[in-house]
Amino acid sequence: MARVAVDPVDGRVIENLIFRYAELVDDGDFAGVGELLADTTYRGSGEPLRGRAEIEQWFRDTLIVYPDGTPRTQHVTTNLAIEREADEDEAFARSYVTVLQAVPGDVPRIIAAGRYHDRFERHDGAWRWSERTVKIRLLGDVSNHLRP
């Protein structure tokens, strides 16, 4: 089946979900990340994660959080493209991500860059994530970001 452009309103809703993810991670709101991705399979560098509790716990176990309650990061999401299957309640998005971090006593640095590949489904009239795949292509010093 051919992919087509999404309706502009649906596209804005999906775009806002993608941007909300970045806000929640940067705010250190891992419960919010888990809630946002509650119906999602999340694929990163390890085994796939499924559901709210598993995804929230992974973020808590993996990211270093500073006294201000955040990982001191800024996720910048760009080059967003959203499409859907014709006559389907499913949409796909591709985007770039660049992660900056500024830890106390240091200047901001780019610590990672890569791509997101997302799948969304319309459920009861609302769009929600069904899959997120994170492919980091460029990796800098993440010693102040990821737990050993």
NUVEX-988904 format. One record per residue (C-alpha): x, y, z. Coordinates in steps of 0.2 Angstrom, whole numbers, padded with zeros to 4 digits, always signed. Last residue first. Layout:
N
XYZ;...
% end
This chain:
148
+0137+0015+0168;+0123+0028+0170;+0121+0038+0154;+0121+0057+0153;+0138+0063+0161;+0148+0049+0153;+0139+0053+0136;+0154+0060+0127;+0149+0060+0109;+0139+0048+0099;+0134+0050+0081;+0122+0038+0072;+0109+0035+0086;+0095+0025+0079;+0080+0027+0090;+0064+0016+0086;+0047+0021+0092;+0032+0011+0090;+0013+0012+0094;+0012+0030+0098;-0005+0038+0100;-0017+0047+0089;-0035+0050+0095;-0052+0044+0087;-0054+0029+0098;-0037+0023+0093;-0028+0031+0079;-0011+0023+0077;+0007+0030+0077;+0023+0023+0071;+0040+0031+0074;+0057+0031+0066;+0069+0043+0076;+0086+0047+0069;+0103+0052+0076;+0113+0064+0085;+0122+0062+0102;+0132+0072+0115;+0132+0090+0108;+0140+0100+0121;+0134+0115+0132;+0148+0122+0143;+0154+0114+0159;+0153+0118+0178;+0136+0111+0180;+0131+0099+0166;+0126+0106+0149;+0119+0093+0137;+0114+0094+0119;+0105+0080+0110;+0102+0081+0091;+0087+0071+0084;+0082+0069+0066;+0065+0064+0061;+0054+0051+0052;+0036+0048+0055;+0023+0035+0051;+0004+0035+0052;-0009+0022+0055;-0028+0023+0054;-0028+0016+0037;-0036+0021+0020;-0020+0026+0012;-0005+0022+0023;+0001+0037+0033;+0015+0050+0031;+0024+0062+0043;+0041+0069+0039;+0051+0079+0053;+0068+0086+0048;+0071+0092+0066;+0070+0087+0084;+0081+0096+0096;+0083+0086+0113;+0090+0098+0126;+0098+0089+0141;+0102+0093+0159;+0096+0076+0164;+0083+0085+0175;+0078+0085+0193;+0088+0101+0197;+0099+0091+0208;+0105+0081+0192;+0097+0066+0184;+0108+0053+0176;+0099+0043+0163;+0098+0024+0162;+0089+0017+0177;+0075+0030+0177;+0073+0030+0159;+0072+0011+0159;+0059+0012+0173;+0048+0023+0163;+0049+0012+0148;+0045-0004+0157;+0031+0004+0167;+0022+0012+0153;+0022-0002+0140;+0035-0012+0130;+0054-0011+0129;+0064-0018+0115;+0081-0026+0120;+0095-0014+0120;+0102+0000+0109;+0085+0008+0106;+0068+0001+0102;+0052+0007+0111;+0036-0004+0109;+0022+0008+0113;+0005+0008+0121;+0011+0018+0137;+0023+0029+0127;+0015+0046+0133;+0012+0038+0151;+0030+0031+0152;+0037+0048+0146;+0026+0057+0159;+0033+0045+0173;+0050+0049+0166;+0048+0068+0169;+0066+0073+0169;+0061+0089+0161;+0072+0085+0146;+0064+0068+0144;+0046+0076+0145;+0050+0090+0133;+0058+0079+0120;+0042+0067+0121;+0031+0082+0119;+0039+0087+0103;+0035+0070+0095;+0017+0071+0102;+0015+0088+0095;+0021+0082+0078;+0007+0069+0079;-0006+0081+0083;+0000+0093+0070;+0000+0080+0056;-0018+0075+0061;-0023+0093+0058;-0013+0094+0042;-0021+0078+0035;-0007+0065+0033;+0003+0064+0017;+0002+0047+0007;+0010+0030+0009;+0006+0017-0004;+0000+0000+0000;
% end
